[in-house]
């Protein structure tokens, strides 16, 4: 498993990197890789998302090949794009989604933030609102897209939409909930640590 820190990057540029990696991982010419980055401000919408969830008509959302509805990405939000070969790991998309949720719950716990799942709603939640969005795409059992964890995000970016298609959905961040500064590098470090351990436990390679 490799981790590639791309820093702050335009969505289109990151998508092109994902596309190439998905093809390479499928062919076996590249190792499974997790891209960690932040995006310049952008709205993205899953393939089944509804335009009715855009409350401000000046907002333009990029429609992409992932599940879920509309969400906001911007600086201070940690994006994780795992390029994983599920063909070797059980071919179970639901298990993969639960793995990503568990990953974020454990990372949040490292910063004394209690997070949880909500039955029937993909993502990670707290008593104060949604902490992380999860939306994935799969091509020939190779994953792309992934999670968006609000670390120090300007949450005003969510005001123009119904986040994830949920009206009046409260959104929060690690910084707001912990009541202290949360360095992005520390969060990336926690993601790397928990990702490898959980992947081997929850989605082992079947030989």
Order of alpha helices (4+ residues) and beta strands (2+ residues): beta-alpha-beta-beta-beta-beta-beta-alpha-beta-beta-beta-beta-alpha-alpha
